[in-house]
Amino acid sequence: MNLLIIIVLILVIAVVLAGLKAKQPSKAEGLSFESRDILFTPAERSFLGVLEQALDSRYRVFGKVRLGDLVKPAKGLSKSKRTTALNRINQKHLDFVICSVADLSVIGVVELDDQSHAREDRAGRDEFVDQALASAKILVARFSAKKGYAIQEVRARLVEVFKLAAESPVPTAAKTEPSPVQSETKAVAAPISAKPEEAVPVCPKCAAAMVKRQAKTGPHAGKLFWACSSYPKCRQVVAIEGN
Ligand SMILES: [Zn+2]
């Protein structure tokens, strides 16, 4: 009797394994690929830097998240409606998703509208995404792509749309914990918060958001200037007139 059970089990395992093997995609024979080299367009990249500056350390921003990773077809849909719903969410990507650092729960979606969003097909896509997110009760904030952003303005929009709570007082030691990159930039000058309503420029060389710094030494000591937030990878600076 036991032997029979073992034989049946072995047969079942063999069938399952054969099924798994059959489902494996074929080799990429004759297919070749090229790297796209960059993950984000310059506009997306600079806005990611702006979002990171506008949000405090309680939040983390993810980019290019599949809509299907955020929502799933609601229970009770017919089989054909479910398939349609899955097809429509699986190919679409959201520009940015803001999550809580603590548990990576979703706070909301940020979409950056550049010229491509004005196209008719893109407008239809945006409408579908908005409806899908609304029915899943996920909040969306849309921003227009610009050459520069006022961090304060972006922060105010995010607080309003996502109803973000005011930052609770955090011990300063925890907030200034140096990451390997930060400790390197610290040798240059600590970033200075941009004034409210001040437009933060975008790096002319690499399109990352710029941060304000003060020169510590040299002929410009004491002067404020814009430095690329990708420093030390990018050393672009922009002078601030009249200081
Ligand atoms: Zn740069």
Residues whose N, C-alpha, C, O or C-beta is under 5 A from the ligand:
A	BS01	ZN	C203 K205 C206 A207 A208 C228 S230 C234 Q236
